[in-house]
Amino acid sequence: MSNTHIAHELLSRAFPSEDADRIFAEKVKQKPLFLRPTDHEVTDARELRRRERHRRQAFLRKKQKPRPLSAKQKRALCIYDIPKEAQKYSIYEPLHAMWVGYIQEVLGENCRPVSAQAAAKLVSADFHGAELEVVRARCVSRVGVKGIVVKDTKFTFEVITKKDEIKIIPKEHAIFRFQIPSPQRCVQDRSADSEVLDRDLVFELHGSQFENRAPDRANRKFKQKPLIDL
């Protein structure tokens, strides 16, 4: 009975003797044999599920971004609150002057009479820095409050008054008034041949129809709605 390896016999049939010896030595005799370890093999189904759960959780913790703060956590950290040292009317006067230039640019030079197109631009504008006055509201104590808008949220205007007080005024059931200086302060009156001061533009804003955030108003098309008396 021959002691030749069966793999060597098969290789001898397909290749010359030298090639068969070389292939048999490289692929069979010198090939390492890896044994599967059986000492640490887990056969318990509960342990397998626990390991898979921990592996999945570790993968998610590594790949996922940090969770954003909730609204409750933001309120607890006072992220959007204005610090006490910043609650001064004089700090926001340059902001109001900047807003006046911005809103005059939005309306354009020829803004008299105010057209529907100019009104649509005005409604879509940003009111951070505008000086608003409450002229009508269901809550009588809010009437007459006047200040510069420091925060324009969806349902409220947060203004700072000349007394360095922060007032939060709900938009619902309130009418706000604001003035815009005319870009051309002096015009020539042809009938009287004298210069007269051009009046400021005065607008009234119905807060109940203005319950949107400033970024949402930028691309929104407003439709005419019937005004409900307060």
TISEPA-677107 format. One record per residue (C-alpha): y, x, z; residue in three letters. Coordinates in nm, 4 decimals, padded with zeros to 6 digits. Each point is the difference from the previous one (the first is absolute). Layout:
R       yy       xx       zz resn
R        Y        X        Z  ALA
...
***
This chain:
R       yy       xx       zz resn
R  00.0000  00.0000  00.0000  MET
R  00.3361  00.1466 -00.1014  SER
R  00.2614  00.0656  00.2665  ASN
R  00.2887 -00.0305 -00.2490  THR
R  00.2763 -00.2398  00.1006  HIS
R  00.0014 -00.3176 -00.2045  ILE
R  00.3715  00.0428 -00.0718  ALA
R -00.0648  00.3481 -00.1372  HIS
R -00.2740 -00.1348 -00.2260  GLU
R  00.2285 -00.2672 -00.1401  LEU
R  00.2791  00.2510 -00.0575  LEU
R -00.2432  00.2364 -00.1778  SER
R -00.0803 -00.2740 -00.2482  ARG
R  00.3666 -00.0592 -00.0845  ALA
R  00.1486  00.3517  00.0193  PHE
R -00.1108  00.3580 -00.0653  PRO
R -00.1657  00.1800  00.2924  SER
R  00.3106  00.2028  00.0970  GLU
R  00.2288 -00.3055 -00.0071  ASP
R -00.2579 -00.2075  00.1846  ALA
R -00.0269  00.2637  00.2775  ASP
R  00.3795  00.0253  00.0329  ARG
R  00.0561 -00.3769  00.0116  ILE
R -00.2838 -00.0479  00.2475  PHE
R  00.1389  00.2719  00.2298  ALA
R  00.3596 -00.1328 -00.0089  GLU
R -00.0605 -00.3742  00.0051  LYS
R -00.3171 -00.0321  00.2058  VAL
R -00.0895  00.3020  00.2143  LYS
R  00.3514  00.1035  00.1051  GLN
R  00.1435 -00.3506  00.0277  LYS
R  00.0911 -00.0820  00.3641  PRO
R -00.1566 -00.3072  00.1499  LEU
R  00.2396 -00.2091  00.2122  PHE
R -00.1724 -00.1993  00.2686  LEU
R  00.1568 -00.3229  00.1195  ARG
R  00.0689  00.0187  00.3743  PRO
R -00.1711 -00.2696  00.1990  THR
R  00.1144  00.0939  00.3500  ASP
R  00.3356 -00.1821 -00.0080  HIS
R -00.0922 -00.2895 -00.2236  GLU
R  00.1294 -00.3312  00.1357  VAL
R -00.2282 -00.2957 -00.0464  THR
R  00.1782 -00.2450  00.2327  ASP
R  00.1899 -00.2600 -00.2044  ALA
R  00.2626 -00.0467  00.2711  ARG
R  00.0761  00.3715  00.0104  GLU
R  00.0264  00.0107 -00.3785  LEU
R  00.2492 -00.2867  00.0016  ARG
R  00.2039  00.1667  00.2744  ARG
R  00.0197  00.3288 -00.1906  ARG
R  00.0959 -00.1783 -00.3213  GLU
R  00.2709 -00.1950  00.1835  ARG
R  00.1477  00.3157  00.1529  HIS
R -00.0100  00.1778 -00.3348  ARG
R  00.1815 -00.2881 -00.1705  ARG
R  00.2637 -00.0211  00.2744  GLN
R  00.0646  00.3738 -00.0171  ALA
R  00.0422 -00.0247 -00.3761  PHE
R  00.2469 -00.2856  00.0295  LEU
R  00.2030  00.1789  00.2678  ARG
R  00.0242  00.3021 -00.2250  LYS
R  00.0951 -00.1840 -00.3182  LYS
R  00.2162 -00.2846  00.1249  GLN
R  00.3749  00.0354  00.0494  LYS
R  00.1507 -00.0616  00.3437  PRO
R  00.0355 -00.3704  00.0705  ARG
R  00.3596 -00.1240 -00.0215  PRO
R  00.1668 -00.1304  00.3102  LEU
R -00.0172 -00.3721  00.0600  SER
R  00.3106 -00.2124  00.0515  ALA
R -00.0726 -00.0160  00.3730  LYS
R -00.0242  00.3788  00.0241  GLN
R  00.3232  00.0428 -00.1961  LYS
R  00.1798 -00.2348  00.2392  ARG
R -00.1413  00.1864  00.2985  ALA
R  00.1198  00.3339 -00.1399  LEU
R  00.3439 -00.1486 -00.0922  CYS
R -00.0180  00.1559 -00.3448  ILE
R  00.2544 -00.2322 -00.1604  TYR
R  00.2324 -00.0315  00.2997  ASP
R  00.3447  00.1563 -00.0266  ILE
R  00.0513  00.2512  00.2830  PRO
R  00.2755 -00.0666  00.2511  LYS
R  00.2116  00.2969 -00.1076  GLU
R -00.0002 -00.1301 -00.3599  ALA
R  00.1239 -00.3483  00.0904  GLN
R  00.3636  00.0672 -00.0870  LYS
R  00.2064 -00.1902 -00.2553  TYR
R  00.1845  00.3131 -00.1120  SER
R -00.3248  00.1618 -00.1139  ILE
R -00.0624 -00.2777 -00.2550  TYR
R  00.3525 -00.0321 -00.1414  GLU
R -00.0717  00.2661 -00.2693  PRO
R -00.3148 -00.1967 -00.0850  LEU
R  00.2115 -00.3120 -00.0517  HIS
R  00.2430  00.1911 -00.2238  ALA
R -00.2961  00.1263 -00.2024  MET
R -00.1366 -00.3543 -00.0293  TRP
R  00.3352 -00.1291 -00.1269  VAL
R -00.0062  00.2563 -00.2810  GLY
R -00.3624 -00.0871 -00.0745  TYR
R  00.0592 -00.3764 -00.0186  ILE
R  00.3129  00.0448 -00.2150  GLN
R -00.2079  00.2038 -00.2426  GLU
R -00.2663 -00.2716 -00.0012  VAL
R  00.2494 -00.2764 -00.0807  LEU
R  00.2000  00.2049 -00.2500  GLY
R  00.3718  00.0144 -00.0605  GLU
R  00.0310 -00.3370 -00.1767  ASN
R -00.1473 -00.2089  00.2796  CYS
R  00.2510 -00.2870 -00.0151  ARG
R -00.1114 -00.2697 -00.0358  PRO
R -00.3381  00.0718  00.1543  VAL
R -00.2641 -00.0747 -00.2615  SER
R -00.3608 -00.1017  00.0534  ALA
R -00.1120  00.3477 -00.1039  GLN
R  00.2264  00.1631  00.2587  ALA
R -00.1219 -00.2428  00.2664  ALA
R -00.3630  00.0894 -00.0793  ALA
R  00.0843  00.3698  00.0419  LYS
R  00.1733 -00.0744  00.3271  LEU
R -00.2980 -00.1892  00.1396  VAL
R -00.2359  00.2835 -00.0939  SER
R  00.2235  00.2660  00.1545  ALA
R -00.0629  00.1932  00.3196  ASP
R  00.2081 -00.1169  00.2970  PHE
R -00.0467  00.3001  00.2299  HIS
R  00.3606  00.0939  00.0793  GLY
R  00.1550 -00.3370 -00.0822  ALA
R  00.2372 -00.1554  00.2519  GLU
R -00.1224 -00.3549  00.0635  LEU
R  00.1503 -00.2778  00.2061  GLU
R -00.1845 -00.3092  00.1165  VAL
R  00.2109 -00.3005 -00.1000  VAL
R -00.2545 -00.2732  00.0622  ARG
R -00.3241 -00.0222  00.1993  ALA
R -00.2024 -00.2472  00.2014  ARG
R  00.0441  00.2233  00.3032  CYS
R  00.3727 -00.0262  00.0775  VAL
R  00.0071  00.3281  00.1927  SER
R -00.0773  00.1940 -00.3199  ARG
R  00.3021 -00.1355 -00.1892  VAL
R  00.2697  00.2642 -00.0280  GLY
R -00.2296  00.2999  00.0439  VAL
R  00.1147  00.2691 -00.2415  LYS
R -00.1351  00.3475 -00.0598  GLY
R -00.1492  00.2536 -00.2375  ILE
R -00.3603 -00.0550 -00.1024  VAL
R -00.2187  00.2853  00.1265  VAL
R -00.3335 -00.1686 -00.0646  LYS
R -00.0883 -00.2685 -00.2540  ASP
R -00.3433 -00.1452  00.0752  THR
R -00.1733 -00.2983 -00.1535  LYS
R  00.1219 -00.2548  00.2529  PHE
R  00.2915  00.1698  00.1797  THR
R  00.3171  00.2016 -00.0416  PHE
R  00.0570  00.2663  00.2624  GLU
R  00.3715  00.0805  00.0236  VAL
R  00.2157  00.2224  00.2164  ILE
R  00.3303 -00.1446  00.1168  THR
R  00.3287  00.1747  00.0715  LYS
R -00.0901 -00.0151  00.3694  LYS
R -00.2959  00.2342 -00.0719  ASP
R -00.2519 -00.2789  00.0577  GLU
R -00.3146 -00.0624 -00.2029  ILE
R -00.0452 -00.3661 -00.0928  LYS
R -00.3149 -00.1420 -00.1623  ILE
R  00.0888 -00.3122 -00.1963  ILE
R -00.2720 -00.2180 -00.1590  PRO
R  00.0637 -00.0880 -00.3637  LYS
R -00.1430 -00.3486  00.0330  GLU
R  00.2585 -00.2789  00.0350  HIS
R  00.2916  00.2452 -00.0187  ALA
R  00.2758  00.0651 -00.2538  ILE
R  00.1494  00.3485 -00.0266  PHE
R  00.3326  00.0981 -00.1562  ARG
R  00.0946  00.3387 -00.1396  PHE
R  00.2931  00.1348 -00.1984  GLN
R  00.0061  00.2476 -00.2857  ILE
R  00.3290  00.1741 -00.0829  PRO
R  00.0934 -00.0465 -00.3639  SER
R -00.0379  00.3171 -00.2127  PRO
R  00.3430 -00.0679 -00.1514  GLN
R  00.2321 -00.0634  00.2899  ARG
R  00.3147 -00.0411 -00.2065  CYS
R  00.0280 -00.2077 -00.3172  VAL
R  00.3010 -00.0983 -00.2106  GLN
R  00.1068 -00.3646  00.0201  ASP
R  00.1266 -00.0714 -00.3489  ARG
R  00.1569 -00.3340  00.0933  SER
R  00.2150  00.1361  00.2824  ALA
R  00.0180  00.3607 -00.1290  ASP
R -00.0788  00.1299  00.3466  SER
R -00.2883  00.1796  00.1630  GLU
R -00.2168 -00.2035  00.2338  VAL
R -00.2838  00.1126  00.2144  LEU
R -00.3396 -00.0952 -00.1290  ASP
R -00.1882 -00.1904  00.2683  ARG
R -00.3269  00.1205  00.1460  ASP
R -00.3219 -00.1650 -00.1120  LEU
R -00.1407 -00.2207  00.2769  VAL
R -00.3632 -00.1103 -00.0077  PHE
R -00.2102 -00.2188  00.2255  GLU
R -00.3687  00.0725  00.0383  LEU
R -00.2476 -00.2713  00.1013  HIS
R -00.2510  00.1782  00.2203  GLY
R -00.2740 -00.2620 -00.0349  SER
R -00.0252  00.0829 -00.3718  GLN
R  00.0290  00.3735  00.0626  PHE
R -00.3148  00.0576  00.2044  GLU
R -00.1294  00.3026 -00.1878  ASN
R -00.0090  00.3707  00.0648  ARG
R  00.2425  00.2190 -00.1945  ALA
R -00.2741  00.1706 -00.2103  PRO
R -00.1507 -00.3404 -00.0871  ASP
R  00.3338 -00.1379 -00.1199  ARG
R  00.0543  00.2820 -00.2485  ALA
R -00.2472 -00.1330 -00.2582  ASN
R -00.0065 -00.3663  00.0946  ARG
R  00.1486 -00.2766 -00.2121  LYS
R  00.1741 -00.2627  00.2114  PHE
R -00.0004 -00.3628 -00.1045  LYS
R  00.2583 -00.2613  00.0816  GLN
R -00.1023 -00.2153  00.2944  LYS
R  00.1733 -00.2994  00.1591  PRO
R  00.2030  00.0881  00.3073  LEU
R -00.1067 -00.1847  00.3130  ILE
R  00.2836 -00.0676  00.2418  ASP
R -00.0267  00.1671  00.3341  LEU
***
